Amino acid sequence: MNKLPFLFCRGCSLLFRPCHNAQKFHSEECRYKYYYEKNKDRIKENVYLWRKENPKKHKQLQKRYYQKGKRWKKIKEINQWTEFFERFGSRKNITYYDKILANVRKKNFRISISFSELLKFNVELAESLLDNPEEVLRAGELAIEDMVDDSDVKNFSIRVKSIPKTQSIFIRNIRNNHLNKFFSIEGYIKARTDVRPQITSTKFECRNCGNILTILQMGKEMRFPGKCSSCGTKGFTILNKELIDGFAMVVEESPDSLEFGTQLRRINVFVKGDLTESRIENKLYQGVKVNIIGVLKETEQTKKTQIDYFLDANYIHILDECIDIRISDKEKNLIESLSKEKGILKKLASEMFSNVYGHDKIKEALILQSFSGVTKELSKSRIRGEIHILLCGDPGCGKSLLLNTMARFQPKVRIAIGGSSSGVGFTGGAIRDEILKCWTIEAGVLPLAHKGLVEIDELDKATDEERNNLHIPMEHGIVRITKIVQATMLSQVSILAAANPKMGKFSNYDSIIEQIDLPITLVNRFDLIFPIKDISSEDGDLKLAKIVVSEENEEEKKEITYDLMKKWILIGKAIEPKVGNSIQNLIAKKYVQIRKKVVSINEEKAFPISARQISSIKRIAQAHARVRLSNEVEKEDIDYSFMLIQYYLAEVGVDLMTGNVDVNVIETGVSTSQRHIFIRILEILEELEDKLGKLIPLDDLREATKKDFKEVSDVRFFEIIQKLKDRGDIFEPKKNIIQRIWLRSYYQYL
């Protein structure tokens, strides 16, 4: 067979021998190149028309080539992750690969990595993780699937437990450039939902041809396929659903970061997968401070132009309320040396409250409240260690100043004002979250300050419901929500409350308890109650003015700063002083000795102290021992505790008619002598009914009362009559006419 002569290729101009007479090009590539150059303009026009007529096919073609490029990039990242797991590790001689295998054997499908280790390995991969966290983490999960031969590894999660400080931002500073980026936030859990399963993907089967389609479920509503990719029909049956556990919570930024003129901002956080395990989920309750690392994502798109976002949590650090306070060895040694000084409590009170004149015992009590007693959880009960204090005084006497100063050296504190608290009040409540689309429990100041201090100013202005809700948390350290949603939250807090007297200022004619505008059941929950009166004296006013004027200079002279005091409180609270048998016997003997000072009033006894004060004495003694950093309660702690309790009882629990301390004044609001008068007046009314009938003139009742109680003045008599009216024992059907209510008798006072 004769060979054909050599020809020049029309596409590349190279010399070649054709295989047949019709071959004019060296290769197919040359032929395409030749015709493309010859018909370039016409081809571009046809391509443009084809794109216009087939936009869907064009997008699919574009996506195919784009995905092909991304696939090469992902393969590179998978190889990098594989190398990282094999070379680096959390500890020496133990690589991440070894840890992955160990976790798989334990059926623990998660691995926590350090960002600093990833940065040492590959800077480019670390930067990609911050910019495109979902894609990079998915590449790491695929690398683990290739490394480990186990079907369950498909649900493996990579958790990044640390990222650079530059990626830590305030909630209020979140902007649109943070979307789909990796960063961390810090704040308190304000509300949260229960753990619920969520659908991540669904498999559908075509009813016509049996083709199986998998649809990822990203939003809150189920997504269905439009039509079958094989036969084009629209009928489908759900074959399988992939579920993952998850719950949502609302995180509010810390009050410490609040700037002037701004308000606390919140963000919704979604927690899923292994982060919902009970060992983690049980610690994520309202009031807990957390640092969350995650990806900011956009919520399901709606017709609104404003975008709502949430944080998809990748790692959660549960912070102690005092995690940011670090104590150096030098500061610890200084605190230990100061704690051994004599009269250290007085020194602390004068240093911390140098801007407040007088009220020495109140200052010392506030220092003890900061340290509090020891709380113990028994099998059937709980021994409260928190100390509650009520300050009730005239306006302008420094109540608010004491509260503000107290807040400056507390490791954890929340402040509330009666009558102006949020819709959930002091304790908390159920609210409808518009973003989460469900009822959530929002915590009030008490759960948010768990294991800290709550300051309530203007407690007398609070609503009856708010004040009634304080009873259980003050005694049992929990908050119960029973409206719409049933929930229980921890609120082991010390409460420092301030209130004004009923008439604005204290009167010398009524007892202190009668002038406190709070329910007697709430008053009994406080360990210490201090009245603050505006007593004018030339020396006192002069000293007060000098302290106010020289307040700035005093700040510079302080030996014990507020920051050092915070650290002192933390060290003291870590100690649990024990009350030995000898100290317990001492408390019992001192209690009996005080009880012996009983005053008899017409066969009734007015005791100066009751069993309720024993618990308060023990708490105060433990707090006094903590100030000294002592592991045991000693005699000096007990002596001071009894002295402070007797001081408070002498200020508040005095019976004005006898001049003696009567603990019934605090516990019931009525002294023993006053209760005797009430009973006798009701008896006189009953005697007068036999003579005059049911309607008794007020003058006749007054004359009959004065025969038995000559010391009762007319003013005091009318006050007693008014109290009997308020209690529902008598009423006034006509002017100056008294009638006894039949269903209520004097026996209730016996």
CORURSUL-V817781 format. One record per residue. N is the residue number from 1. RES is the residue in three letters. SS is DSSP state (H for helix, E for strand, L for the rest). PHI is phi as a letter, one per 30 degrees, with the letter a starting at -180 (none if undefined). NEAR is the number of other ideal C-beta (glycine too) atoms within 8 Angstrom. Layout:
n	res	ss	phi	near
N	RES	SS	PHI	NEAR
N	RES	SS	PHI	NEAR
//
This chain:
n	res	ss	phi	near
1	MET	L	none	2
2	ASN	L	d	3
3	LYS	L	d	5
4	LEU	L	d	9
5	PRO	L	d	5
6	PHE	E	d	6
7	LEU	E	b	11
8	PHE	E	c	8
9	CYS	L	d	13
10	ARG	L	d	8
11	GLY	L	d	13
12	CYS	L	c	7
13	SER	L	i	6
14	LEU	L	c	7
15	LEU	E	d	6
16	PHE	E	b	9
17	ARG	E	c	8
18	PRO	L	d	9
19	CYS	L	d	5
20	HIS	L	b	6
21	ASN	L	d	5
22	ALA	L	d	4
23	GLN	L	d	8
24	LYS	L	c	8
25	PHE	L	b	11
26	HIS	L	d	8
27	SER	L	a	7
28	GLU	H	d	6
29	GLU	H	d	7
30	CYS	H	d	13
31	ARG	H	d	11
32	TYR	H	d	9
33	LYS	H	d	10
34	TYR	H	d	11
35	TYR	H	d	8
36	TYR	H	d	9
37	GLU	H	d	7
38	LYS	H	d	6
39	ASN	L	c	8
40	LYS	H	e	8
41	ASP	H	d	6
42	ARG	H	d	7
43	ILE	H	d	9
44	LYS	H	d	8
45	GLU	H	d	8
46	ASN	H	d	8
47	VAL	H	d	8
48	TYR	H	d	8
49	LEU	H	d	8
50	TRP	H	d	9
51	ARG	H	d	9
52	LYS	H	d	7
53	GLU	H	d	6
54	ASN	L	b	8
55	PRO	H	d	8
56	LYS	H	d	6
57	LYS	H	d	7
58	HIS	H	d	10
59	LYS	H	d	8
60	GLN	H	d	8
61	LEU	H	d	8
62	GLN	H	d	8
63	LYS	H	d	8
64	ARG	H	d	8
65	TYR	H	d	8
66	TYR	H	d	8
67	GLN	H	d	8
68	LYS	H	d	8
69	GLY	H	d	8
70	LYS	H	d	8
71	ARG	H	d	8
72	TRP	H	d	8
73	LYS	H	d	8
74	LYS	H	d	12
75	ILE	H	d	8
76	LYS	H	d	8
77	GLU	H	d	14
78	ILE	H	d	13
79	ASN	H	d	9
80	GLN	H	d	11
81	TRP	H	d	13
82	THR	H	e	11
83	GLU	H	d	9
84	PHE	H	d	14
85	PHE	H	d	14
86	GLU	H	d	8
87	ARG	H	c	7
88	PHE	L	c	10
89	GLY	L	a	11
90	SER	L	d	9
91	ARG	E	b	5
92	LYS	L	d	4
93	ASN	L	i	4
94	ILE	E	b	8
95	THR	L	d	10
96	TYR	H	d	13
97	TYR	H	d	9
98	ASP	H	d	9
99	LYS	H	d	12
100	ILE	H	d	14
101	LEU	H	d	9
102	ALA	H	d	8
103	ASN	H	d	11
104	VAL	H	d	13
105	ARG	H	d	6
106	LYS	L	d	6
107	LYS	L	i	6
108	ASN	L	c	7
109	PHE	L	c	11
110	ARG	E	a	11
111	ILE	E	b	12
112	SER	E	c	9
113	ILE	E	c	12
114	SER	L	c	9
115	PHE	H	d	13
116	SER	H	d	7
117	GLU	H	d	12
118	LEU	H	d	14
119	LEU	H	d	9
120	LYS	H	d	6
121	PHE	H	d	12
122	ASN	L	a	9
123	VAL	H	d	6
124	GLU	H	d	6
125	LEU	H	d	14
126	ALA	H	d	12
127	GLU	H	d	8
128	SER	H	d	11
129	LEU	H	d	14
130	LEU	H	d	11
131	ASP	H	d	8
132	ASN	L	b	8
133	PRO	H	d	13
134	GLU	H	d	8
135	GLU	H	d	10
136	VAL	H	d	12
137	LEU	H	d	12
138	ARG	H	d	9
139	ALA	H	d	12
140	GLY	H	d	12
141	GLU	H	d	11
142	LEU	H	d	10
143	ALA	H	d	13
144	ILE	H	d	15
145	GLU	H	d	10
146	ASP	H	d	8
147	MET	H	d	9
148	VAL	L	c	11
149	ASP	L	c	2
150	ASP	L	a	6
151	SER	H	d	4
152	ASP	H	d	8
153	VAL	H	d	11
154	LYS	H	d	6
155	ASN	H	c	7
156	PHE	L	d	13
157	SER	E	b	10
158	ILE	E	c	11
159	ARG	E	c	11
160	VAL	E	c	14
161	LYS	L	d	10
162	SER	L	a	7
163	ILE	L	b	11
164	PRO	L	e	6
165	LYS	H	d	4
166	THR	H	d	4
167	GLN	H	c	10
168	SER	E	c	10
169	ILE	L	b	10
170	PHE	L	d	9
171	ILE	H	d	13
172	ARG	H	d	7
173	ASN	H	c	6
174	ILE	L	d	10
175	ARG	L	b	5
176	ASN	H	d	5
177	ASN	H	d	5
178	HIS	H	c	9
179	LEU	L	d	9
180	ASN	L	i	8
181	LYS	L	c	11
182	PHE	E	c	13
183	PHE	E	a	13
184	SER	E	b	11
185	ILE	E	b	14
186	GLU	E	b	11
187	GLY	E	l	13
188	TYR	E	c	12
189	ILE	E	d	16
190	LYS	E	c	12
191	ALA	E	a	12
192	ARG	E	a	12
193	THR	L	c	10
194	ASP	L	d	4
195	VAL	L	d	8
196	ARG	E	b	8
197	PRO	E	d	7
198	GLN	E	b	9
199	ILE	E	d	10
200	THR	E	c	8
201	SER	E	a	10
202	THR	E	b	13
203	LYS	E	c	11
204	PHE	E	c	14
205	GLU	E	c	12
206	CYS	E	d	15
207	ARG	L	d	7
208	ASN	L	d	8
209	CYS	L	c	8
210	GLY	L	i	6
211	ASN	L	d	10
212	ILE	E	c	9
213	LEU	E	c	12
214	THR	E	c	8
215	ILE	E	c	10
216	LEU	E	d	7
217	GLN	L	c	10
218	MET	L	c	5
219	GLY	L	c	6
220	LYS	L	c	4
221	GLU	L	c	5
222	MET	L	d	6
223	ARG	L	c	9
224	PHE	L	c	7
225	PRO	L	d	8
226	GLY	L	d	4
227	LYS	L	a	7
228	CYS	L	d	14
229	SER	L	d	5
230	SER	L	c	7
231	CYS	L	c	8
232	GLY	L	i	5
233	THR	L	d	10
234	LYS	L	c	6
235	GLY	L	c	7
236	PHE	E	b	12
237	THR	E	b	7
238	ILE	E	d	9
239	LEU	E	c	7
240	ASN	E	a	6
241	LYS	E	b	8
242	GLU	E	c	8
243	LEU	E	c	8
244	ILE	E	b	9
245	ASP	E	d	11
246	GLY	E	a	13
247	PHE	E	a	14
248	ALA	E	c	13
249	MET	E	b	13
250	VAL	E	c	16
251	VAL	E	c	16
252	GLU	E	c	11
253	GLU	L	d	15
254	SER	L	d	9
255	PRO	H	d	6
256	ASP	H	d	4
257	SER	H	c	7
258	LEU	L	d	9
259	GLU	L	c	5
260	PHE	L	d	3
261	GLY	L	i	3
262	THR	L	c	6
263	GLN	L	b	4
264	LEU	L	d	7
265	ARG	L	c	9
266	ARG	E	b	11
267	ILE	E	b	13
268	ASN	E	d	12
269	VAL	E	b	13
270	PHE	E	c	11
271	VAL	E	c	13
272	LYS	E	b	12
273	GLY	H	i	10
274	ASP	H	d	9
275	LEU	H	d	10
276	THR	H	c	12
277	GLU	L	e	7
278	SER	H	e	5
279	ARG	H	d	6
280	ILE	H	c	10
281	GLU	H	d	12
282	ASN	L	d	7
283	LYS	L	d	8
284	LEU	L	c	13
285	TYR	L	c	11
286	GLN	L	e	14
287	GLY	L	j	13
288	VAL	L	d	12
289	LYS	E	d	12
290	VAL	E	b	14
291	ASN	E	c	10
292	ILE	E	c	14
293	ILE	E	c	15
294	GLY	E	a	13
295	VAL	E	c	11
296	LEU	E	d	13
297	LYS	E	b	10
298	GLU	E	d	7
299	THR	L	d	9
300	GLU	L	e	7
301	GLN	L	d	4
302	THR	L	b	4
303	LYS	L	d	2
304	LYS	L	d	5
305	THR	L	d	2
306	GLN	L	d	4
307	ILE	L	c	7
308	ASP	L	c	7
309	TYR	E	b	11
310	PHE	E	b	13
311	LEU	E	c	15
312	ASP	E	d	10
313	ALA	E	d	13
314	ASN	E	c	11
315	TYR	E	b	11
316	ILE	E	b	12
317	HIS	E	c	9
318	ILE	E	d	8
319	LEU	E	c	10
320	ASP	L	d	5
321	GLU	L	d	9
322	CYS	L	c	9
323	ILE	L	d	7
324	ASP	L	d	4
325	ILE	L	c	9
326	ARG	L	c	4
327	ILE	L	c	8
328	SER	L	d	6
329	ASP	H	d	5
330	LYS	H	d	6
331	GLU	H	d	10
332	LYS	H	d	11
333	ASN	H	d	8
334	LEU	H	d	9
335	ILE	H	d	13
336	GLU	H	d	9
337	SER	H	d	8
338	LEU	H	d	11
339	SER	H	d	11
340	LYS	L	d	7
341	GLU	L	d	8
342	LYS	L	d	3
343	GLY	L	i	6
344	ILE	H	d	12
345	LEU	H	d	12
346	LYS	H	d	9
347	LYS	H	d	11
348	LEU	H	d	12
349	ALA	H	d	13
350	SER	H	d	9
351	GLU	H	d	11
352	MET	H	d	13
353	PHE	L	c	12
354	SER	L	d	10
355	ASN	L	d	9
356	VAL	L	c	12
357	TYR	L	d	8
358	GLY	L	i	6
359	HIS	L	h	12
360	ASP	H	d	8
361	LYS	H	d	9
362	ILE	H	d	11
363	LYS	H	d	14
364	GLU	H	d	12
365	ALA	H	d	12
366	LEU	H	d	14
367	ILE	H	d	13
368	LEU	H	d	15
369	GLN	H	d	13
370	SER	H	d	13
371	PHE	H	d	11
372	SER	L	h	15
373	GLY	L	d	13
374	VAL	L	c	8
375	THR	L	c	12
376	LYS	E	b	7
377	GLU	E	c	5
378	LEU	L	c	7
379	SER	L	d	3
380	LYS	L	c	3
381	SER	L	a	5
382	ARG	E	b	9
383	ILE	E	c	9
384	ARG	L	d	11
385	GLY	L	c	11
386	GLU	L	d	14
387	ILE	L	c	15
388	HIS	L	c	13
389	ILE	E	b	16
390	LEU	E	c	15
391	LEU	E	c	14
392	CYS	E	b	14
393	GLY	E	a	14
394	ASP	L	d	12
395	PRO	L	d	7
396	GLY	L	i	5
397	CYS	L	c	9
398	GLY	L	j	10
399	LYS	H	d	11
400	SER	H	d	8
401	LEU	H	d	9
402	LEU	H	d	16
403	LEU	H	d	14
404	ASN	H	d	8
405	THR	H	d	12
406	MET	H	e	14
407	ALA	H	d	11
408	ARG	H	d	7
409	PHE	L	c	12
410	GLN	L	c	12
411	PRO	L	d	10
412	LYS	L	b	10
413	VAL	E	b	12
414	ARG	E	b	13
415	ILE	E	c	10
416	ALA	E	b	12
417	ILE	E	b	10
418	GLY	L	d	14
419	GLY	L	i	8
420	SER	L	b	6
421	SER	L	d	13
422	SER	L	d	5
423	GLY	L	d	5
424	VAL	L	c	11
425	GLY	L	i	13
426	PHE	L	d	13
427	THR	L	c	14
428	GLY	E	k	15
429	GLY	E	a	12
430	ALA	E	c	12
431	ILE	E	b	10
432	ARG	E	c	7
433	ASP	E	d	12
434	GLU	L	d	5
435	ILE	L	d	8
436	LEU	L	d	10
437	LYS	L	h	6
438	CYS	E	a	7
439	TRP	E	d	8
440	THR	E	b	15
441	ILE	E	c	13
442	GLU	E	c	13
443	ALA	E	d	15
444	GLY	L	d	16
445	VAL	H	d	12
446	LEU	H	d	17
447	PRO	H	d	16
448	LEU	H	d	12
449	ALA	L	c	15
450	HIS	L	e	12
451	LYS	L	i	7
452	GLY	L	b	13
453	LEU	E	b	16
454	VAL	E	c	16
455	GLU	E	c	14
456	ILE	E	c	15
457	ASP	E	c	13
458	GLU	L	h	13
459	LEU	H	d	13
460	ASP	H	d	10
461	LYS	H	d	8
462	ALA	L	d	12
463	THR	L	d	7
464	ASP	H	d	5
465	GLU	H	d	7
466	GLU	H	d	12
467	ARG	H	d	12
468	ASN	H	d	9
469	ASN	L	d	12
470	LEU	H	d	14
471	HIS	H	e	10
472	ILE	H	d	10
473	PRO	H	d	14
474	MET	H	d	9
475	GLU	H	c	8
476	HIS	H	c	7
477	GLY	L	i	12
478	ILE	E	b	10
479	VAL	E	b	16
480	ARG	E	c	7
481	ILE	E	c	14
482	THR	L	b	4
483	LYS	L	c	6
484	ILE	L	i	4
485	VAL	L	c	9
486	GLN	L	c	4
487	ALA	E	a	9
488	THR	E	b	6
489	MET	E	b	14
490	LEU	E	d	10
491	SER	L	b	14
492	GLN	L	d	8
493	VAL	L	b	14
494	SER	E	c	13
495	ILE	E	c	13
496	LEU	E	c	15
497	ALA	E	c	13
498	ALA	E	b	16
499	ALA	E	b	14
500	ASN	L	c	10
501	PRO	E	d	14
502	LYS	L	e	6
503	MET	L	c	6
504	GLY	L	j	7
505	LYS	L	b	8
506	PHE	L	d	10
507	SER	L	c	8
508	ASN	L	d	3
509	TYR	L	c	5
510	ASP	L	b	7
511	SER	L	d	10
512	ILE	H	d	12
513	ILE	H	d	12
514	GLU	H	d	7
515	GLN	H	c	13
516	ILE	E	d	14
517	ASP	L	d	8
518	LEU	L	b	11
519	PRO	L	d	7
520	ILE	H	d	10
521	THR	H	d	7
522	LEU	H	d	12
523	VAL	H	e	13
524	ASN	L	d	9
525	ARG	L	d	10
526	PHE	L	d	12
527	ASP	L	d	8
528	LEU	E	b	13
529	ILE	E	b	14
530	PHE	E	b	16
531	PRO	E	d	10
532	ILE	E	c	13
533	LYS	L	c	8
534	ASP	L	d	10
535	ILE	L	c	5
536	SER	L	c	5
537	SER	L	a	6
538	GLU	H	d	5
539	ASP	H	d	6
540	GLY	H	d	11
541	ASP	H	d	9
542	LEU	H	d	8
543	LYS	H	d	9
544	LEU	H	d	10
545	ALA	H	d	8
546	LYS	H	d	8
547	ILE	H	d	13
548	VAL	H	d	8
549	VAL	H	d	6
550	SER	L	c	8
551	GLU	H	d	10
552	GLU	H	d	6
553	ASN	H	d	7
554	GLU	H	d	11
555	GLU	H	d	7
556	GLU	H	d	6
557	LYS	H	d	6
558	LYS	L	d	9
559	GLU	L	d	4
560	ILE	L	c	11
561	THR	L	d	6
562	TYR	H	d	8
563	ASP	H	d	7
564	LEU	H	d	11
565	MET	H	d	14
566	LYS	H	e	13
567	LYS	H	d	13
568	TRP	H	d	12
569	ILE	H	d	13
570	LEU	H	d	12
571	ILE	H	d	12
572	GLY	H	d	11
573	LYS	H	d	9
574	ALA	L	d	5
575	ILE	L	c	11
576	GLU	L	c	5
577	PRO	L	d	13
578	LYS	E	c	7
579	VAL	L	c	10
580	GLY	L	d	8
581	ASN	H	d	5
582	SER	H	d	6
583	ILE	H	d	14
584	GLN	H	d	9
585	ASN	H	d	8
586	LEU	H	d	10
587	ILE	H	d	14
588	ALA	H	d	8
589	LYS	H	d	8
590	LYS	H	d	10
591	TYR	H	d	11
592	VAL	H	d	8
593	GLN	H	d	8
594	ILE	H	d	11
595	ARG	H	d	10
596	LYS	L	d	6
597	LYS	L	d	7
598	VAL	L	d	9
599	VAL	E	c	10
600	SER	E	c	8
601	ILE	E	b	11
602	ASN	L	h	5
603	GLU	L	i	4
604	GLU	E	c	9
605	LYS	E	c	8
606	ALA	E	c	17
607	PHE	L	d	10
608	PRO	L	d	14
609	ILE	L	a	12
610	SER	L	b	7
611	ALA	L	d	4
612	ARG	H	d	9
613	GLN	H	d	11
614	ILE	H	d	9
615	SER	H	d	8
616	SER	H	d	12
617	ILE	H	d	14
618	LYS	H	d	12
619	ARG	H	d	15
620	ILE	H	d	16
621	ALA	H	d	17
622	GLN	H	d	16
623	ALA	H	d	14
624	HIS	H	d	15
625	ALA	H	d	15
626	ARG	H	d	14
627	VAL	H	d	14
628	ARG	L	d	10
629	LEU	L	h	10
630	SER	L	c	11
631	ASN	L	d	7
632	GLU	E	b	9
633	VAL	L	d	14
634	GLU	L	c	9
635	LYS	H	d	7
636	GLU	H	d	7
637	ASP	H	d	15
638	ILE	H	d	15
639	ASP	H	d	8
640	TYR	H	d	12
641	SER	H	d	13
642	PHE	H	d	11
643	MET	H	d	8
644	LEU	H	d	14
645	ILE	H	d	14
646	GLN	H	d	11
647	TYR	H	d	9
648	TYR	H	d	11
649	LEU	H	d	14
650	ALA	H	d	9
651	GLU	H	d	11
652	VAL	H	c	13
653	GLY	L	c	13
654	VAL	E	d	13
655	ASP	L	d	16
656	LEU	L	d	9
657	MET	L	d	8
658	THR	L	c	11
659	GLY	L	i	6
660	ASN	L	c	9
661	VAL	E	d	10
662	ASP	L	b	16
663	VAL	L	d	15
664	ASN	H	d	12
665	VAL	H	e	15
666	ILE	H	d	11
667	GLU	H	d	9
668	THR	L	c	7
669	GLY	L	i	6
670	VAL	L	b	9
671	SER	L	d	14
672	THR	H	d	13
673	SER	H	d	12
674	GLN	H	d	11
675	ARG	H	d	13
676	HIS	H	d	11
677	ILE	H	d	11
678	PHE	H	e	15
679	ILE	H	d	11
680	ARG	H	d	11
681	ILE	H	d	13
682	LEU	H	d	15
683	GLU	H	d	9
684	ILE	H	d	12
685	LEU	H	d	13
686	GLU	H	d	10
687	GLU	H	d	9
688	LEU	H	d	12
689	GLU	H	d	11
690	ASP	H	d	5
691	LYS	H	c	5
692	LEU	H	c	8
693	GLY	L	j	5
694	LYS	L	d	6
695	LEU	L	d	10
696	ILE	E	c	15
697	PRO	E	d	10
698	LEU	H	d	10
699	ASP	H	d	7
700	ASP	H	d	10
701	LEU	H	d	15
702	ARG	H	d	10
703	GLU	H	d	8
704	ALA	H	d	11
705	THR	H	d	13
706	LYS	H	d	10
707	LYS	H	d	6
708	ASP	H	c	7
709	PHE	L	b	8
710	LYS	L	d	5
711	GLU	L	d	5
712	VAL	L	d	10
713	SER	L	d	6
714	ASP	H	d	6
715	VAL	H	d	7
716	ARG	H	d	8
717	PHE	H	d	12
718	PHE	H	d	8
719	GLU	H	d	9
720	ILE	H	d	13
721	ILE	H	d	13
722	GLN	H	d	8
723	LYS	H	d	9
724	LEU	H	d	12
725	LYS	H	d	11
726	ASP	H	d	6
727	ARG	L	d	6
728	GLY	L	i	7
729	ASP	L	d	11
730	ILE	E	b	12
731	PHE	E	b	8
732	GLU	E	c	10
733	PRO	E	d	6
734	LYS	E	b	6
735	LYS	L	d	4
736	ASN	L	i	7
737	ILE	E	b	11
738	ILE	E	c	13
739	GLN	E	b	11
740	ARG	E	d	12
741	ILE	L	d	9
742	TRP	L	d	4
743	LEU	L	d	3
744	ARG	L	c	7
745	SER	L	b	5
746	TYR	H	d	11
747	TYR	H	d	5
748	GLN	H	d	6
749	TYR	H	c	9
750	LEU	L	d	5
//
